[in-house]
Amino acid sequence: MDTIQIRDEFIKLGQAMKLAGLVDSGVDAKLVIQDGLVRVNGEIEYQRGKKLHSGDVFSYDGQDVKVV
């Protein structure tokens, strides 16, 4: 499982996906999230602006990333 480190209290899902290198742009993130291809803590997530906090795990295309 990969990890990304955040400095603030939270990071939005689209930004986290870009930071983890899972997508190239915010537009790409928006499309895969809207298509129901991204999970947050095991649940399908449709909101690009979903706030992720330390300990949350998101998954896309077979890769799991933990926010620390």
Beta strands, then each sheet from edge to edge (+ up, - down):
strand 1: 2-4
strand 2: 11-12
strand 3: 38-40
strand 4: 43-44
strand 5: 51-52
strand 6: 57-60
strand 7: 63-67
sheet 1: 1+ 7+ 6- 3+ 4-
sheet 2: 2+ 5-
end
